[in-house]
Amino acid sequence: MLFLLLGMALAVACTGWFKRRLWGWRLAVVIIATQVVGDLVNVLSGDVVNGAIGFTIAGGLLFYLLRSEVRAAFASGNMTSVR
């Protein structure tokens, strides 16, 4: 049941992301930030390798999402200038 809810949240985020909606960006940030926290918990609970790898990947994605150029593209609805 939880994976079904996760899949639905990801589908909604994907829809907003491709339509360049600010709510889609916000939902993506929340989902990725939750992943970062989960990976950090894994590191602290002893699963260092898997947690560190996940934390690095999700942290990189979160860093990209929080860049001012990406935020501005979603605020304006235009993503042609984002690299």
Backbone atoms as SQL, in Angstrom:
CREATE TABLE atoms (id INTEGER PRIMARY KEY, chain TEXT, resi INTEGER, resn TEXT, atom TEXT, x REAL, y REAL, z REAL);
INSERT INTO atoms VALUES
  (1, 'A', 1, 'MET', 'N', 0.823, -1.189, 0.000),
  (2, 'A', 1, 'MET', 'CA', 0.000, 0.000, 0.000),
  (3, 'A', 1, 'MET', 'C', 0.875, 1.265, 0.000),
  (4, 'A', 2, 'LEU', 'N', 1.968, 1.231, 0.771),
  (5, 'A', 2, 'LEU', 'CA', 2.842, 2.410, 0.821),
  (6, 'A', 2, 'LEU', 'C', 3.519, 2.674, -0.527),
  (7, 'A', 3, 'PHE', 'N', 3.897, 1.598, -1.218),
  (8, 'A', 3, 'PHE', 'CA', 4.510, 1.794, -2.532),
  (9, 'A', 3, 'PHE', 'C', 3.509, 2.351, -3.539),
  (10, 'A', 4, 'LEU', 'N', 2.259, 1.990, -3.398),
  (11, 'A', 4, 'LEU', 'CA', 1.222, 2.556, -4.259),
  (12, 'A', 4, 'LEU', 'C', 1.091, 4.063, -4.019),
  (13, 'A', 5, 'LEU', 'N', 1.098, 4.468, -2.755),
  (14, 'A', 5, 'LEU', 'CA', 1.043, 5.895, -2.424),
  (15, 'A', 5, 'LEU', 'C', 2.282, 6.631, -2.930),
  (16, 'A', 6, 'LEU', 'N', 3.444, 6.008, -2.783),
  (17, 'A', 6, 'LEU', 'CA', 4.674, 6.619, -3.290),
  (18, 'A', 6, 'LEU', 'C', 4.606, 6.770, -4.807),
  (19, 'A', 7, 'GLY', 'N', 4.137, 5.744, -5.481),
  (20, 'A', 7, 'GLY', 'CA', 4.008, 5.809, -6.935),
  (21, 'A', 7, 'GLY', 'C', 3.052, 6.903, -7.386),
  (22, 'A', 8, 'MET', 'N', 1.967, 7.066, -6.653),
  (23, 'A', 8, 'MET', 'CA', 1.010, 8.125, -6.999),
  (24, 'A', 8, 'MET', 'C', 1.626, 9.503, -6.766),
  (25, 'A', 9, 'ALA', 'N', 2.368, 9.676, -5.670),
  (26, 'A', 9, 'ALA', 'CA', 3.022, 10.957, -5.399),
  (27, 'A', 9, 'ALA', 'C', 4.054, 11.271, -6.472),
  (28, 'A', 10, 'LEU', 'N', 4.796, 10.265, -6.901),
  (29, 'A', 10, 'LEU', 'CA', 5.785, 10.477, -7.958),
  (30, 'A', 10, 'LEU', 'C', 5.129, 10.802, -9.292),
  (31, 'A', 11, 'ALA', 'N', 3.999, 10.175, -9.586),
  (32, 'A', 11, 'ALA', 'CA', 3.285, 10.476, -10.831),
  (33, 'A', 11, 'ALA', 'C', 2.762, 11.909, -10.826),
  (34, 'A', 12, 'VAL', 'N', 2.250, 12.348, -9.688),
  (35, 'A', 12, 'VAL', 'CA', 1.765, 13.725, -9.577),
  (36, 'A', 12, 'VAL', 'C', 2.929, 14.707, -9.720),
  (37, 'A', 13, 'ALA', 'N', 4.047, 14.411, -9.058),
  (38, 'A', 13, 'ALA', 'CA', 5.228, 15.278, -9.162),
  (39, 'A', 13, 'ALA', 'C', 5.735, 15.332, -10.604),
  (40, 'A', 14, 'CYS', 'N', 5.717, 14.193, -11.277),
  (41, 'A', 14, 'CYS', 'CA', 6.157, 14.136, -12.677),
  (42, 'A', 14, 'CYS', 'C', 5.272, 14.997, -13.568),
  (43, 'A', 15, 'THR', 'N', 3.985, 14.949, -13.341),
  (44, 'A', 15, 'THR', 'CA', 3.052, 15.758, -14.126),
  (45, 'A', 15, 'THR', 'C', 3.336, 17.247, -13.931),
  (46, 'A', 16, 'GLY', 'N', 3.477, 17.659, -12.690),
  (47, 'A', 16, 'GLY', 'CA', 3.787, 19.063, -12.415),
  (48, 'A', 16, 'GLY', 'C', 5.145, 19.479, -12.928),
  (49, 'A', 17, 'TRP', 'N', 6.106, 18.562, -12.857),
  (50, 'A', 17, 'TRP', 'CA', 7.473, 18.854, -13.319),
  (51, 'A', 17, 'TRP', 'C', 7.478, 19.124, -14.824),
  (52, 'A', 18, 'PHE', 'N', 6.857, 18.253, -15.596),
  (53, 'A', 18, 'PHE', 'CA', 6.883, 18.416, -17.041),
  (54, 'A', 18, 'PHE', 'C', 6.027, 19.583, -17.529),
  (55, 'A', 19, 'LYS', 'N', 5.068, 20.004, -16.716),
  (56, 'A', 19, 'LYS', 'CA', 4.271, 21.181, -17.062),
  (57, 'A', 19, 'LYS', 'C', 4.891, 22.463, -16.500),
  (58, 'A', 20, 'ARG', 'N', 6.072, 22.330, -15.863),
  (59, 'A', 20, 'ARG', 'CA', 6.806, 23.467, -15.286),
  (60, 'A', 20, 'ARG', 'C', 5.980, 24.239, -14.256),
  (61, 'A', 21, 'ARG', 'N', 5.257, 23.506, -13.434),
  (62, 'A', 21, 'ARG', 'CA', 4.447, 24.123, -12.391),
  (63, 'A', 21, 'ARG', 'C', 5.257, 24.236, -11.113),
  (64, 'A', 22, 'LEU', 'N', 5.079, 25.325, -10.385),
  (65, 'A', 22, 'LEU', 'CA', 5.801, 25.536, -9.138),
  (66, 'A', 22, 'LEU', 'C', 5.465, 24.448, -8.119),
  (67, 'A', 23, 'TRP', 'N', 4.226, 24.001, -8.074),
  (68, 'A', 23, 'TRP', 'CA', 3.852, 22.946, -7.134),
  (69, 'A', 23, 'TRP', 'C', 4.547, 21.631, -7.481),
  (70, 'A', 24, 'GLY', 'N', 4.816, 21.395, -8.743),
  (71, 'A', 24, 'GLY', 'CA', 5.546, 20.194, -9.156),
  (72, 'A', 24, 'GLY', 'C', 6.979, 20.239, -8.670),
  (73, 'A', 25, 'TRP', 'N', 7.585, 21.426, -8.744),
  (74, 'A', 25, 'TRP', 'CA', 8.948, 21.602, -8.232),
  (75, 'A', 25, 'TRP', 'C', 8.967, 21.399, -6.719),
  (76, 'A', 26, 'ARG', 'N', 7.997, 21.997, -6.033),
  (77, 'A', 26, 'ARG', 'CA', 7.942, 21.871, -4.569),
  (78, 'A', 26, 'ARG', 'C', 7.750, 20.420, -4.144),
  (79, 'A', 27, 'LEU', 'N', 6.868, 19.712, -4.835),
  (80, 'A', 27, 'LEU', 'CA', 6.633, 18.313, -4.504),
  (81, 'A', 27, 'LEU', 'C', 7.891, 17.478, -4.761),
  (82, 'A', 28, 'ALA', 'N', 8.591, 17.739, -5.847),
  (83, 'A', 28, 'ALA', 'CA', 9.846, 17.032, -6.127),
  (84, 'A', 28, 'ALA', 'C', 10.880, 17.306, -5.043),
  (85, 'A', 29, 'VAL', 'N', 10.959, 18.554, -4.585),
  (86, 'A', 29, 'VAL', 'CA', 11.905, 18.904, -3.520),
  (87, 'A', 29, 'VAL', 'C', 11.556, 18.146, -2.238),
  (88, 'A', 30, 'VAL', 'N', 10.290, 18.076, -1.897),
  (89, 'A', 30, 'VAL', 'CA', 9.870, 17.367, -0.678),
  (90, 'A', 30, 'VAL', 'C', 10.196, 15.878, -0.784),
  (91, 'A', 31, 'ILE', 'N', 9.939, 15.276, -1.937),
  (92, 'A', 31, 'ILE', 'CA', 10.199, 13.849, -2.112),
  (93, 'A', 31, 'ILE', 'C', 11.696, 13.565, -2.030),
  (94, 'A', 32, 'ILE', 'N', 12.507, 14.357, -2.711),
  (95, 'A', 32, 'ILE', 'CA', 13.952, 14.132, -2.683),
  (96, 'A', 32, 'ILE', 'C', 14.520, 14.431, -1.298),
  (97, 'A', 33, 'ALA', 'N', 14.020, 15.479, -0.632),
  (98, 'A', 33, 'ALA', 'CA', 14.495, 15.785, 0.722),
  (99, 'A', 33, 'ALA', 'C', 14.158, 14.647, 1.687),
  (100, 'A', 34, 'THR', 'N', 13.000, 14.038, 1.515),
  (101, 'A', 34, 'THR', 'CA', 12.638, 12.884, 2.336),
  (102, 'A', 34, 'THR', 'C', 13.608, 11.733, 2.095),
  (103, 'A', 35, 'GLN', 'N', 14.002, 11.547, 0.854),
  (104, 'A', 35, 'GLN', 'CA', 14.983, 10.505, 0.524),
  (105, 'A', 35, 'GLN', 'C', 16.326, 10.800, 1.178),
  (106, 'A', 36, 'VAL', 'N', 16.744, 12.063, 1.171),
  (107, 'A', 36, 'VAL', 'CA', 18.009, 12.446, 1.809),
  (108, 'A', 36, 'VAL', 'C', 17.967, 12.122, 3.298),
  (109, 'A', 37, 'VAL', 'N', 16.869, 12.472, 3.957),
  (110, 'A', 37, 'VAL', 'CA', 16.725, 12.192, 5.392),
  (111, 'A', 37, 'VAL', 'C', 16.735, 10.684, 5.642),
  (112, 'A', 38, 'GLY', 'N', 16.041, 9.930, 4.820),
  (113, 'A', 38, 'GLY', 'CA', 16.026, 8.476, 4.964),
  (114, 'A', 38, 'GLY', 'C', 17.403, 7.866, 4.801),
  (115, 'A', 39, 'ASP', 'N', 18.167, 8.355, 3.839),
  (116, 'A', 39, 'ASP', 'CA', 19.520, 7.848, 3.641),
  (117, 'A', 39, 'ASP', 'C', 20.428, 8.229, 4.802),
  (118, 'A', 40, 'LEU', 'N', 20.229, 9.409, 5.355),
  (119, 'A', 40, 'LEU', 'CA', 21.006, 9.819, 6.525),
  (120, 'A', 40, 'LEU', 'C', 20.685, 8.917, 7.725),
  (121, 'A', 41, 'VAL', 'N', 19.419, 8.568, 7.886),
  (122, 'A', 41, 'VAL', 'CA', 19.034, 7.636, 8.953),
  (123, 'A', 41, 'VAL', 'C', 19.701, 6.283, 8.733),
  (124, 'A', 42, 'ASN', 'N', 19.774, 5.821, 7.486),
  (125, 'A', 42, 'ASN', 'CA', 20.456, 4.558, 7.188),
  (126, 'A', 42, 'ASN', 'C', 21.922, 4.619, 7.593),
  (127, 'A', 43, 'VAL', 'N', 22.580, 5.733, 7.293),
  (128, 'A', 43, 'VAL', 'CA', 23.993, 5.888, 7.675),
  (129, 'A', 43, 'VAL', 'C', 24.132, 5.823, 9.191),
  (130, 'A', 44, 'LEU', 'N', 23.275, 6.544, 9.896),
  (131, 'A', 44, 'LEU', 'CA', 23.365, 6.597, 11.352),
  (132, 'A', 44, 'LEU', 'C', 22.972, 5.276, 12.018),
  (133, 'A', 45, 'SER', 'N', 22.180, 4.454, 11.342),
  (134, 'A', 45, 'SER', 'CA', 21.776, 3.171, 11.920),
  (135, 'A', 45, 'SER', 'C', 22.733, 2.042, 11.565),
  (136, 'A', 46, 'GLY', 'N', 23.802, 2.351, 10.840),
  (137, 'A', 46, 'GLY', 'CA', 24.826, 1.341, 10.587),
  (138, 'A', 46, 'GLY', 'C', 24.956, 0.870, 9.151),
  (139, 'A', 47, 'ASP', 'N', 24.026, 1.198, 8.299),
  (140, 'A', 47, 'ASP', 'CA', 24.112, 0.805, 6.882),
  (141, 'A', 47, 'ASP', 'C', 24.856, 1.910, 6.126),
  (142, 'A', 48, 'VAL', 'N', 26.144, 1.999, 6.406),
  (143, 'A', 48, 'VAL', 'CA', 26.933, 3.148, 5.967),
  (144, 'A', 48, 'VAL', 'C', 27.079, 3.208, 4.452),
  (145, 'A', 49, 'VAL', 'N', 27.414, 2.102, 3.822),
  (146, 'A', 49, 'VAL', 'CA', 27.695, 2.123, 2.379),
  (147, 'A', 49, 'VAL', 'C', 26.442, 2.503, 1.587),
  (148, 'A', 50, 'ASN', 'N', 25.351, 1.776, 1.797),
  (149, 'A', 50, 'ASN', 'CA', 24.119, 2.072, 1.059),
  (150, 'A', 50, 'ASN', 'C', 23.589, 3.459, 1.386),
  (151, 'A', 51, 'GLY', 'N', 23.624, 3.826, 2.654),
  (152, 'A', 51, 'GLY', 'CA', 23.140, 5.140, 3.052),
  (153, 'A', 51, 'GLY', 'C', 23.970, 6.264, 2.471),
  (154, 'A', 52, 'ALA', 'N', 25.294, 6.081, 2.466),
  (155, 'A', 52, 'ALA', 'CA', 26.183, 7.125, 1.937),
  (156, 'A', 52, 'ALA', 'C', 26.008, 7.300, 0.432),
  (157, 'A', 53, 'ILE', 'N', 25.858, 6.182, -0.267),
  (158, 'A', 53, 'ILE', 'CA', 25.654, 6.268, -1.717),
  (159, 'A', 53, 'ILE', 'C', 24.322, 6.949, -2.023),
  (160, 'A', 54, 'GLY', 'N', 23.266, 6.530, -1.348),
  (161, 'A', 54, 'GLY', 'CA', 21.958, 7.150, -1.553),
  (162, 'A', 54, 'GLY', 'C', 21.953, 8.615, -1.161),
  (163, 'A', 55, 'PHE', 'N', 22.608, 8.926, -0.051),
  (164, 'A', 55, 'PHE', 'CA', 22.688, 10.318, 0.409),
  (165, 'A', 55, 'PHE', 'C', 23.415, 11.187, -0.610),
  (166, 'A', 56, 'THR', 'N', 24.487, 10.670, -1.179),
  (167, 'A', 56, 'THR', 'CA', 25.246, 11.431, -2.174),
  (168, 'A', 56, 'THR', 'C', 24.413, 11.694, -3.425),
  (169, 'A', 57, 'ILE', 'N', 23.740, 10.670, -3.917),
  (170, 'A', 57, 'ILE', 'CA', 22.937, 10.830, -5.135),
  (171, 'A', 57, 'ILE', 'C', 21.747, 11.748, -4.884),
  (172, 'A', 58, 'ALA', 'N', 20.992, 11.484, -3.825),
  (173, 'A', 58, 'ALA', 'CA', 19.817, 12.312, -3.532),
  (174, 'A', 58, 'ALA', 'C', 20.233, 13.728, -3.159),
  (175, 'A', 59, 'GLY', 'N', 21.356, 13.870, -2.459),
  (176, 'A', 59, 'GLY', 'CA', 21.855, 15.201, -2.119),
  (177, 'A', 59, 'GLY', 'C', 22.231, 15.997, -3.363),
  (178, 'A', 60, 'GLY', 'N', 22.833, 15.325, -4.339),
  (179, 'A', 60, 'GLY', 'CA', 23.153, 15.996, -5.602),
  (180, 'A', 60, 'GLY', 'C', 21.905, 16.444, -6.342),
  (181, 'A', 61, 'LEU', 'N', 20.897, 15.582, -6.361),
  (182, 'A', 61, 'LEU', 'CA', 19.634, 15.962, -6.995),
  (183, 'A', 61, 'LEU', 'C', 18.976, 17.133, -6.273),
  (184, 'A', 62, 'LEU', 'N', 19.006, 17.097, -4.943),
  (185, 'A', 62, 'LEU', 'CA', 18.420, 18.188, -4.171),
  (186, 'A', 62, 'LEU', 'C', 19.186, 19.494, -4.402),
  (187, 'A', 63, 'PHE', 'N', 20.512, 19.390, -4.462),
  (188, 'A', 63, 'PHE', 'CA', 21.329, 20.567, -4.750),
  (189, 'A', 63, 'PHE', 'C', 20.944, 21.167, -6.102),
  (190, 'A', 64, 'TYR', 'N', 20.757, 20.312, -7.104),
  (191, 'A', 64, 'TYR', 'CA', 20.349, 20.792, -8.430),
  (192, 'A', 64, 'TYR', 'C', 18.979, 21.458, -8.378),
  (193, 'A', 65, 'LEU', 'N', 18.033, 20.826, -7.707),
  (194, 'A', 65, 'LEU', 'CA', 16.675, 21.371, -7.637),
  (195, 'A', 65, 'LEU', 'C', 16.629, 22.722, -6.937),
  (196, 'A', 66, 'LEU', 'N', 17.516, 22.934, -5.971),
  (197, 'A', 66, 'LEU', 'CA', 17.491, 24.164, -5.189),
  (198, 'A', 66, 'LEU', 'C', 18.311, 25.297, -5.807),
  (199, 'A', 67, 'ARG', 'N', 18.934, 25.058, -6.943),
  (200, 'A', 67, 'ARG', 'CA', 19.671, 26.134, -7.620),
  (201, 'A', 67, 'ARG', 'C', 18.692, 27.223, -8.046),
  (202, 'A', 68, 'SER', 'N', 19.159, 28.451, -8.004),
  (203, 'A', 68, 'SER', 'CA', 18.283, 29.585, -8.313),
  (204, 'A', 68, 'SER', 'C', 17.763, 29.533, -9.752),
  (205, 'A', 69, 'GLU', 'N', 18.564, 29.018, -10.685),
  (206, 'A', 69, 'GLU', 'CA', 18.118, 28.939, -12.074),
  (207, 'A', 69, 'GLU', 'C', 16.944, 27.978, -12.230),
  (208, 'A', 70, 'VAL', 'N', 16.994, 26.877, -11.514),
  (209, 'A', 70, 'VAL', 'CA', 15.913, 25.893, -11.610),
  (210, 'A', 70, 'VAL', 'C', 14.655, 26.441, -10.954),
  (211, 'A', 71, 'ARG', 'N', 14.807, 27.030, -9.773),
  (212, 'A', 71, 'ARG', 'CA', 13.642, 27.636, -9.102),
  (213, 'A', 71, 'ARG', 'C', 13.007, 28.696, -9.982),
  (214, 'A', 72, 'ALA', 'N', 13.840, 29.543, -10.594),
  (215, 'A', 72, 'ALA', 'CA', 13.318, 30.615, -11.442),
  (216, 'A', 72, 'ALA', 'C', 12.591, 30.056, -12.659),
  (217, 'A', 73, 'ALA', 'N', 13.096, 28.953, -13.205),
  (218, 'A', 73, 'ALA', 'CA', 12.447, 28.353, -14.374),
  (219, 'A', 73, 'ALA', 'C', 11.054, 27.853, -14.026),
  (220, 'A', 74, 'PHE', 'N', 10.883, 27.328, -12.841),
  (221, 'A', 74, 'PHE', 'CA', 9.565, 26.846, -12.447),
  (222, 'A', 74, 'PHE', 'C', 8.655, 27.982, -12.027),
  (223, 'A', 75, 'ALA', 'N', 9.222, 29.041, -11.504),
  (224, 'A', 75, 'ALA', 'CA', 8.403, 30.194, -11.130),
  (225, 'A', 75, 'ALA', 'C', 7.852, 30.883, -12.368),
  (226, 'A', 76, 'SER', 'N', 8.671, 30.896, -13.447),
  (227, 'A', 76, 'SER', 'CA', 8.237, 31.574, -14.663),
  (228, 'A', 76, 'SER', 'C', 7.578, 30.627, -15.662),
  (229, 'A', 77, 'GLY', 'N', 7.774, 29.317, -15.479),
  (230, 'A', 77, 'GLY', 'CA', 7.202, 28.349, -16.410),
  (231, 'A', 77, 'GLY', 'C', 8.057, 28.133, -17.641),
  (232, 'A', 78, 'ASN', 'N', 9.294, 28.656, -17.664),
  (233, 'A', 78, 'ASN', 'CA', 10.186, 28.526, -18.816),
  (234, 'A', 78, 'ASN', 'C', 11.445, 27.840, -18.358),
  (235, 'A', 79, 'MET', 'N', 11.806, 26.720, -18.995),
  (236, 'A', 79, 'MET', 'CA', 12.984, 25.985, -18.557),
  (237, 'A', 79, 'MET', 'C', 14.012, 25.882, -19.673),
  (238, 'A', 80, 'THR', 'N', 13.975, 26.725, -20.653),
  (239, 'A', 80, 'THR', 'CA', 14.913, 26.614, -21.766),
  (240, 'A', 80, 'THR', 'C', 16.314, 27.059, -21.368),
  (241, 'A', 81, 'SER', 'N', 16.451, 27.905, -20.343),
  (242, 'A', 81, 'SER', 'CA', 17.761, 28.406, -19.977),
  (243, 'A', 81, 'SER', 'C', 18.443, 27.595, -18.881),
  (244, 'A', 82, 'VAL', 'N', 17.821, 26.525, -18.392),
  (245, 'A', 82, 'VAL', 'CA', 18.403, 25.724, -17.315),
  (246, 'A', 82, 'VAL', 'C', 19.291, 24.644, -17.897),
  (247, 'A', 83, 'ARG', 'N', 20.467, 24.491, -17.323),
  (248, 'A', 83, 'ARG', 'CA', 21.402, 23.437, -17.776),
  (249, 'A', 83, 'ARG', 'C', 21.671, 22.473, -16.675);
